[in-house]
């Protein structure tokens, strides 16, 4: 569902007609703000990491994606929130060199080590920086940088922007309930409950294991040394 469709559904729930407001009208702009707040509420739902927000650097619209000789620091994507797992430097034959993720406070433990590590510094205000150690040299120049990360939700603003959550009707009902709180409290309460039900359903689906996924930790070392 894109933003335009979302706003139209909100209008129908609130007004009961299809006389949709123009993009410069106050009702449109107010509903747009409510949609954006609802997306932020979803993004920051306590205790949940949404599957939709786990992404790869390759899918990002910005951020440094190529290693350079003598360069140890690289810009993370603007939607970066926190890193996941290993960083890889991939050569033209698709061979990967793996770098272990460590916390910035632990970097000093590797000062005299040849271990391949990476870490992240910065914040949402100044931006995040990716550090690769040891510094890529001439051998790694031009290699593709790959890593996964957890991103910030895209806040819709353009009518064609698609909401990332699995059930955008959560946003529709939440925004409609907010608009009707004073005018029709009973209907607002009903819409709020529908929104909460949809949010809870998304949380449930988010935790459902994939097909054939094992429950518990897989023993990846079984057979070693036998």
Backbone as numpy.savetxt, mean C-alpha at the origin, in Angstrom:
# Nx Ny Nz CAx CAy CAz Cx Cy Cz
-14.16 -0.16 -8.80 -15.01 1.03 -8.80 -14.12 2.28 -8.80
-14.38 3.19 -9.75 -13.60 4.41 -9.76 -14.30 5.50 -8.94
-13.62 6.63 -8.80 -14.14 7.69 -7.94 -15.48 8.21 -8.43
-15.63 8.39 -9.74 -16.88 8.89 -10.30 -18.04 7.96 -9.95
-17.84 6.67 -10.13 -18.90 5.70 -9.80 -19.21 5.71 -8.31
-18.18 5.83 -7.51 -18.35 5.88 -6.05 -19.21 7.07 -5.65
-18.92 8.24 -6.19 -19.66 9.46 -5.85 -21.11 9.38 -6.35
-21.31 8.75 -7.48 -22.68 8.59 -7.99 -23.51 7.70 -7.06
-22.91 6.64 -6.56 -23.62 5.74 -5.65 -23.93 6.45 -4.33
-23.02 7.26 -3.86 -23.28 8.04 -2.64 -24.47 8.96 -2.87
-24.50 9.61 -4.01 -25.60 10.53 -4.32 -26.94 9.79 -4.32
-26.97 8.62 -4.91 -28.23 7.86 -4.98 -28.68 7.46 -3.58
-27.76 7.04 -2.72 -28.13 6.65 -1.35 -28.63 7.85 -0.55
-28.08 9.01 -0.82 -28.45 10.21 -0.05 -29.67 10.92 -0.64
-29.67 11.12 -1.96 -30.70 11.92 -2.61 -31.80 11.09 -3.27
-31.50 9.86 -3.62 -32.52 9.02 -4.25 -32.79 9.36 -5.70
-31.85 10.05 -6.38 -32.04 10.39 -7.79 -30.68 10.37 -8.49
-30.71 10.64 -9.79 -29.46 10.62 -10.58 -29.08 12.02 -11.07
-29.54 13.04 -10.39 -29.15 14.41 -10.72 -27.81 14.73 -10.06
-26.77 14.10 -10.58 -25.46 14.19 -9.95 -24.90 15.61 -10.01
-24.28 16.08 -8.95 -23.71 17.43 -8.94 -22.45 17.52 -9.82
-22.18 18.72 -10.30 -20.97 18.94 -11.08 -19.74 18.95 -10.19
-18.59 18.81 -10.81 -17.35 18.68 -10.04 -16.96 19.95 -9.28
-17.58 21.08 -9.63 -17.26 22.32 -8.93 -18.26 22.66 -7.84
-19.33 21.88 -7.74 -20.36 22.16 -6.74 -19.91 21.72 -5.35
-20.45 22.42 -4.35 -20.04 22.18 -2.98 -20.36 20.75 -2.54
-21.51 20.23 -2.94 -21.88 18.88 -2.52 -20.91 17.85 -3.08
-20.43 18.07 -4.31 -19.45 17.16 -4.90 -18.14 17.21 -4.12
-17.68 18.41 -3.85 -16.39 18.58 -3.17 -16.44 18.05 -1.74
-17.58 18.22 -1.08 -17.73 17.70 0.28 -17.71 16.18 0.28
-18.43 15.59 -0.66 -18.45 14.13 -0.75 -17.07 13.58 -1.14
-16.37 14.30 -1.98 -15.02 13.89 -2.34 -14.13 13.82 -1.09
-14.25 14.82 -0.22 -13.47 14.80 1.01 -13.85 13.62 1.89
-15.13 13.30 1.94 -15.58 12.16 2.75 -15.05 10.85 2.18
-15.04 10.73 0.87 -14.47 9.53 0.25 -13.00 9.39 0.61
-12.27 10.47 0.54 -10.85 10.44 0.86 -10.61 10.07 2.33
-11.45 10.60 3.22 -11.34 10.25 4.64 -11.62 8.76 4.84
-12.62 8.24 4.14 -12.97 6.82 4.27 -11.83 5.94 3.79
-11.16 6.33 2.72 -10.01 5.56 2.23 -8.89 5.58 3.27
-8.67 6.73 3.88 -7.63 6.83 4.92 -8.01 6.00 6.15
-9.30 5.99 6.49 -9.75 5.14 7.60 -9.45 3.67 7.31
-9.76 3.26 6.08 -9.49 1.87 5.66 -8.00 1.57 5.73
-7.20 2.47 5.17 -5.75 2.26 5.14 -5.18 2.07 6.53
-5.68 2.83 7.49 -5.12 2.84 8.84 -5.93 2.03 9.85
-6.75 1.11 9.36 -7.52 0.25 10.26 -6.56 -0.47 11.20
-6.81 -0.36 12.48 -5.88 -0.88 13.48 -5.69 -2.39 13.36
-4.45 -2.81 13.40 -4.13 -4.23 13.41 -4.24 -4.94 12.07
-4.38 -4.18 10.98 -4.56 -4.80 9.66 -3.49 -4.30 8.70
-2.87 -5.23 7.98 -2.03 -4.92 6.84 -2.75 -5.45 5.61
-3.24 -4.55 4.79 -4.09 -4.95 3.67 -3.25 -5.57 2.55
-3.73 -6.70 2.04 -3.02 -7.38 0.96 -2.88 -6.49 -0.27
-3.85 -5.61 -0.49 -3.82 -4.74 -1.65 -2.67 -3.74 -1.63
-2.08 -3.54 -0.46 -1.04 -2.52 -0.32 0.37 -3.12 -0.28
0.50 -4.43 -0.46 1.80 -5.05 -0.62 2.15 -5.02 -2.11
3.23 -4.33 -2.45 3.57 -4.15 -3.87 5.06 -4.34 -4.10
5.44 -4.33 -5.36 6.83 -4.46 -5.76 7.33 -3.13 -6.32
8.63 -2.88 -6.15 9.22 -1.66 -6.71 8.96 -1.55 -8.20
8.95 -2.69 -8.89 8.74 -2.68 -10.34 7.40 -2.05 -10.72
6.42 -2.10 -9.81 5.09 -1.57 -10.10 4.95 -0.10 -9.72
5.95 0.45 -9.04 5.87 1.84 -8.57 6.05 2.82 -9.72
5.42 3.98 -9.60 5.52 5.00 -10.65 6.79 5.83 -10.53
7.47 5.73 -9.39 8.72 6.46 -9.20 9.63 5.65 -8.28
10.71 6.26 -7.82 11.69 5.53 -7.03 12.81 5.01 -7.92
14.03 4.98 -7.39 15.18 4.51 -8.17 15.12 3.00 -8.36
15.30 2.57 -9.60 15.16 1.15 -9.92 16.40 0.54 -10.56
17.45 1.33 -10.67 18.67 0.84 -11.31 19.87 1.18 -10.45
20.74 0.19 -10.20 21.95 0.41 -9.42 23.00 1.14 -10.25
23.80 1.96 -9.57 24.86 2.71 -10.24 26.19 2.50 -9.53
27.25 2.45 -10.29 28.60 2.27 -9.77 28.92 3.38 -8.76
29.27 2.99 -7.53 29.66 3.95 -6.51 28.50 4.62 -5.79
27.27 4.20 -6.06 26.11 4.81 -5.41 25.51 3.85 -4.40
25.46 4.28 -3.13 24.95 3.42 -2.06 23.53 3.79 -1.65
23.06 5.00 -2.01 21.76 5.48 -1.57 20.84 5.70 -2.76
19.58 5.27 -2.59 18.59 5.36 -3.67 17.25 5.83 -3.11
16.53 6.59 -3.90 15.23 7.10 -3.46 14.18 6.00 -3.53
13.39 5.87 -2.45 12.26 4.95 -2.44 11.07 5.61 -3.14
10.07 4.85 -3.56 8.87 5.44 -4.15 8.17 6.39 -3.17
7.44 7.34 -3.68 6.76 8.30 -2.81 5.65 7.68 -1.98
5.13 6.51 -2.41 4.07 5.85 -1.64 4.63 4.80 -0.67
5.94 4.77 -0.49 6.61 3.79 0.37 6.25 4.02 1.84
5.92 2.90 2.54 5.67 2.99 3.99 6.70 2.19 4.78
6.91 0.92 4.43 7.97 0.16 5.08 8.40 -1.00 4.18
9.64 -1.48 4.36 10.21 -2.50 3.47 9.80 -3.91 3.86
10.03 -4.84 2.92 9.71 -6.25 3.14 10.85 -7.12 2.61
11.37 -7.99 3.45 12.28 -9.02 2.99 13.56 -8.57 2.33
13.98 -9.31 1.34 15.27 -9.11 0.69 15.18 -8.11 -0.46
16.25 -7.34 -0.63 16.45 -6.56 -1.85 17.32 -7.41 -2.77
17.04 -7.33 -4.07 17.84 -8.07 -5.04 18.41 -7.13 -6.09
19.64 -7.36 -6.48 20.21 -6.72 -7.65 20.23 -7.78 -8.75
19.56 -7.48 -9.85 19.34 -8.48 -10.90 20.09 -8.09 -12.16
20.91 -9.00 -12.66 21.70 -8.70 -13.86 20.88 -8.96 -15.12
21.49 -8.75 -16.27 20.78 -8.86 -17.54 20.35 -10.29 -17.87
20.94 -11.26 -17.14 20.56 -12.67 -17.35 19.56 -13.14 -16.29
19.01 -12.17 -15.55 18.01 -12.44 -14.50 18.59 -13.18 -13.31
19.89 -13.11 -13.11 20.52 -13.67 -11.91 20.45 -12.64 -10.79
20.06 -13.08 -9.61 19.85 -12.16 -8.49 20.91 -12.31 -7.41
21.35 -11.17 -6.88 22.19 -11.13 -5.69 21.32 -10.58 -4.57
21.26 -11.30 -3.45 20.34 -10.98 -2.37 21.01 -10.15 -1.27
20.26 -9.16 -0.77 20.73 -8.30 0.31 19.71 -8.39 1.46
20.20 -8.73 2.63 19.34 -8.93 3.80 18.89 -7.59 4.37
17.63 -7.50 4.73 17.08 -6.30 5.35 17.46 -6.24 6.82
18.02 -5.11 7.28 18.35 -4.91 8.69 17.78 -3.57 9.14
17.61 -3.42 10.44 17.14 -2.16 10.99 18.28 -1.14 10.98
17.95 0.13 10.78 19.00 1.16 10.74 19.89 1.16 11.97
19.29 0.86 13.13 20.08 0.85 14.37 21.07 -0.29 14.46
20.92 -1.29 13.58 21.81 -2.45 13.61 22.90 -2.39 12.55
22.89 -1.34 11.73 23.84 -1.26 10.62 25.28 -1.29 11.11
25.55 -0.65 12.27 26.91 -0.59 12.78 27.49 -1.98 13.07
26.63 -2.96 13.29 27.10 -4.32 13.54 27.76 -4.93 12.31
27.53 -4.30 11.17 28.07 -4.84 9.91 29.21 -3.99 9.36
29.75 -3.08 10.19 30.81 -2.19 9.72 32.01 -2.95 9.18
32.39 -4.02 9.84 33.57 -4.79 9.43 33.19 -6.13 8.82
32.03 -6.14 8.20 31.51 -7.39 7.63 31.38 -7.27 6.12
31.51 -8.40 5.46 31.29 -8.45 4.01 29.84 -8.81 3.68
29.00 -8.90 4.72 27.61 -9.29 4.51 26.90 -8.29 3.60
26.03 -8.80 2.77 25.24 -7.96 1.86 23.94 -7.60 2.58
23.74 -6.32 2.86 22.56 -5.86 3.60 21.96 -4.64 2.92
20.72 -4.35 3.32 20.10 -3.08 2.93 19.25 -2.59 4.09
19.06 -1.28 4.15 18.24 -0.69 5.21 17.61 0.59 4.69
16.64 1.09 5.45 15.86 2.24 5.02 15.91 3.33 6.08
16.12 4.56 5.66 16.04 5.71 6.56 15.06 6.72 5.99
14.63 7.66 6.84 13.73 8.71 6.40 12.36 8.60 7.01
11.42 9.36 6.48 10.05 9.36 6.98 9.11 9.86 5.89
7.81 9.86 6.20 6.82 10.24 5.20 6.94 11.70 4.78
7.47 12.53 5.67 7.60 13.96 5.37 8.76 14.25 4.43
9.93 13.70 4.73 11.13 13.98 3.94 11.37 12.98 2.83
10.67 11.84 2.89 10.90 10.77 1.93 11.83 9.72 2.50
11.78 8.53 1.92 12.59 7.41 2.40 13.77 7.15 1.45
14.88 6.73 2.05 16.08 6.43 1.28 16.49 4.98 1.49
16.79 4.29 0.39 17.26 2.91 0.41 18.79 2.91 0.43
19.36 2.19 1.37 20.81 2.08 1.47 21.22 0.64 1.16
22.22 0.49 0.28 22.72 -0.83 -0.09 24.18 -0.93 0.34
24.49 -2.00 1.07 25.86 -2.22 1.55 26.27 -3.68 1.28
27.44 -3.91 0.67 28.41 -2.91 0.23 27.91 -2.11 -0.97
28.48 -0.95 -1.17 28.08 -0.07 -2.26 28.25 -0.77 -3.61
27.23 -0.76 -4.45 27.38 -1.36 -5.78 28.56 -0.77 -6.53
29.31 -1.64 -7.19 30.49 -1.20 -7.93 30.26 -1.30 -9.42
31.35 -1.32 -10.17 31.25 -1.37 -11.63 30.56 -2.64 -12.11
30.74 -3.73 -11.35 30.11 -4.99 -11.74 28.59 -4.89 -11.71
28.08 -4.15 -10.70 26.62 -4.05 -10.52 26.01 -2.86 -11.26
26.82 -2.06 -11.90 26.31 -0.87 -12.59 25.27 -1.27 -13.64
24.10 -0.67 -13.53 23.02 -0.98 -14.47 22.14 -2.13 -14.06
22.47 -2.81 -12.96 21.61 -3.91 -12.49 20.26 -3.35 -12.03
19.23 -4.16 -12.19 17.88 -3.77 -11.75 17.73 -3.98 -10.25
17.21 -2.97 -9.56 16.92 -3.08 -8.13 15.51 -3.63 -7.96
15.38 -4.66 -7.16 14.06 -5.24 -6.89 13.86 -5.40 -5.39
12.70 -5.01 -4.91 12.29 -5.30 -3.53 10.78 -5.09 -3.42
10.21 -5.68 -2.39 8.80 -5.50 -2.11 8.65 -4.54 -0.92
7.50 -3.88 -0.87 7.26 -2.95 0.24 5.76 -2.77 0.46
5.44 -2.19 1.60 4.04 -1.87 1.93 3.83 -0.40 1.61
2.82 -0.11 0.80 2.62 1.23 0.30 1.50 1.98 1.02
1.50 3.27 0.87 0.37 4.08 1.33 -0.77 3.92 0.33
-1.98 3.99 0.83 -3.14 3.90 -0.06 -3.18 5.11 -0.99
-3.62 4.88 -2.21 -3.81 5.98 -3.15 -5.09 6.72 -2.78
-4.97 8.01 -2.54 -6.13 8.83 -2.19 -6.76 9.34 -3.48
-7.97 8.90 -3.82 -8.55 9.27 -5.11 -8.89 10.76 -5.20
-8.64 11.33 -6.35 -8.97 12.74 -6.59 -9.53 12.95 -7.99
-9.02 12.18 -8.94 -9.50 12.26 -10.31 -10.68 11.29 -10.48
-11.70 11.67 -11.26 -12.88 10.80 -11.43 -12.55 9.38 -11.89
-11.44 9.20 -12.60 -11.10 7.87 -13.11 -10.23 7.06 -12.14
-9.83 7.65 -11.01 -9.02 6.93 -10.03 -9.81 5.75 -9.46
-9.19 4.58 -9.46 -9.84 3.37 -8.98 -9.50 3.14 -7.52
-10.50 2.87 -6.69 -10.27 2.59 -5.28 -9.61 1.22 -5.15
-8.61 1.13 -4.27 -7.79 -0.07 -4.18 -8.41 -1.18 -3.34
-9.29 -0.86 -2.45 -9.84 -1.87 -1.53 -10.71 -2.87 -2.26
-10.86 -4.07 -1.68 -11.61 -5.13 -2.34 -13.11 -4.85 -2.41
-13.64 -4.07 -1.49 -15.07 -3.73 -1.51 -15.25 -2.23 -1.32
-15.22 -1.45 -2.40 -15.36 0.01 -2.31 -16.72 0.46 -1.78
-17.69 -0.45 -1.71 -18.99 -0.05 -1.17 -18.87 0.35 0.31
-17.80 -0.09 0.97 -17.54 0.41 2.32 -17.46 1.93 2.31
-16.73 2.48 1.36 -16.58 3.93 1.24 -17.92 4.58 0.94
-18.68 3.98 0.04 -19.98 4.53 -0.36 -20.91 4.67 0.85
-21.05 3.60 1.61 -21.97 3.63 2.75 -21.45 4.50 3.88
-20.14 4.50 4.10 -19.58 5.34 5.17 -19.81 6.81 4.86
-19.52 7.22 3.62 -19.68 8.62 3.24 -21.15 9.04 3.27
-22.04 8.16 2.81 -23.47 8.47 2.84 -23.96 8.63 4.28
-23.48 7.77 5.17 -23.87 7.87 6.58 -23.41 9.19 7.19
-22.20 9.61 6.87 -21.69 10.88 7.40 -22.55 12.05 6.95
-23.00 12.01 5.71 -23.81 13.12 5.18 -25.20 13.17 5.81
-25.72 12.03 6.22 -27.10 11.96 6.72 -27.21 11.99 8.24
-26.10 12.17 8.95 -26.11 12.10 10.41 -27.12 13.02 11.05
-27.21 14.24 10.58 -28.13 15.20 11.18 -29.51 15.16 10.55
-29.57 15.00 9.24 -30.84 15.03 8.53 -31.69 13.78 8.77
-31.05 12.62 8.79 -31.78 11.36 8.93 -30.94 10.39 9.75
-30.91 10.57 11.07 -30.04 9.74 11.93 -30.29 8.24 11.82
-31.56 7.87 11.68 -31.89 6.44 11.60 -31.27 5.80 10.36
-31.42 6.48 9.21 -30.84 5.96 7.97 -29.32 6.00 8.04
-28.79 7.04 8.67 -27.33 7.14 8.83 -26.80 5.98 9.66
-27.51 5.63 10.72 -27.09 4.49 11.55 -27.10 3.20 10.74
-28.13 3.06 9.90 -28.21 1.85 9.07 -27.04 1.79 8.09
-26.76 2.90 7.42 -25.65 2.94 6.47 -24.31 2.70 7.19
-24.18 3.23 8.39 -22.94 3.01 9.15 -22.75 1.53 9.44
-23.82 0.85 9.81 -23.72 -0.58 10.09 -23.36 -1.37 8.84
-23.94 -0.98 7.71 -23.59 -1.64 6.45 -22.10 -1.45 6.16
-21.63 -0.22 6.36 -20.21 0.07 6.12 -19.32 -0.78 7.02
-19.68 -0.87 8.30 -18.88 -1.67 9.24 -18.90 -3.15 8.87
-20.04 -3.62 8.42 -20.13 -5.02 7.98 -19.20 -5.28 6.80
-19.16 -4.35 5.89 -18.29 -4.50 4.72 -16.82 -4.42 5.12
-16.50 -3.53 6.06 -15.12 -3.44 6.54 -14.71 -4.75 7.22
-15.57 -5.29 8.05 -15.27 -6.55 8.73 -15.12 -7.70 7.74
-15.94 -7.69 6.69 -15.84 -8.74 5.67 -14.51 -8.64 4.93
-14.07 -7.40 4.65 -12.77 -7.22 4.01 -11.64 -7.72 4.90
-11.75 -7.45 6.20 -10.73 -7.92 7.14 -10.69 -9.44 7.18
-11.86 -10.06 7.14 -11.92 -11.52 7.14 -11.28 -12.09 5.88
-11.63 -11.52 4.72 -11.05 -12.00 3.46 -9.55 -11.78 3.44
-9.12 -10.70 4.07 -7.69 -10.38 4.09 -6.88 -11.45 4.81
-7.51 -12.11 5.79 -6.82 -13.11 6.60 -7.01 -14.54 6.12
-7.87 -14.73 5.11 -8.12 -16.09 4.61 -6.89 -16.57 3.85
-6.35 -17.76 4.18 -5.18 -18.27 3.45 -5.52 -18.58 2.01
-4.51 -18.51 1.16 -4.71 -18.83 -0.25 -4.92 -20.32 -0.41
-5.41 -20.73 -1.59 -5.64 -22.14 -1.86 -4.34 -22.92 -1.70
-4.42 -24.02 -0.99 -3.32 -24.94 -0.76 -2.23 -24.36 0.12
-2.48 -23.21 0.74 -1.49 -22.64 1.64 -1.46 -23.44 2.94
-0.25 -23.84 3.36 -0.12 -24.61 4.60 -0.36 -23.72 5.81
-0.96 -24.29 6.84 -1.12 -23.61 8.10 0.13 -23.84 8.94
0.74 -22.78 9.45 1.97 -22.91 10.22 3.19 -22.68 9.34
4.35 -22.73 9.95 5.60 -22.45 9.25 6.06 -23.67 8.46
6.47 -23.42 7.24 7.00 -24.50 6.42 8.45 -24.78 6.79
8.82 -26.04 6.89 10.20 -26.41 7.22 11.03 -26.42 5.94
11.65 -25.24 5.66 12.41 -25.12 4.42 13.76 -25.81 4.52
14.15 -26.24 5.75 15.45 -26.85 5.93 15.40 -28.37 6.00
14.21 -28.94 5.88 14.11 -30.39 5.99 14.95 -31.07 4.92
15.72 -32.06 5.32 16.55 -32.79 4.38 17.97 -32.29 4.32
18.22 -31.07 4.83 19.58 -30.54 4.80 20.46 -31.37 5.75
21.58 -31.78 5.28 22.54 -32.50 6.13 22.18 -33.96 6.36
21.13 -34.43 5.74 20.73 -35.83 5.93 21.38 -36.72 4.88
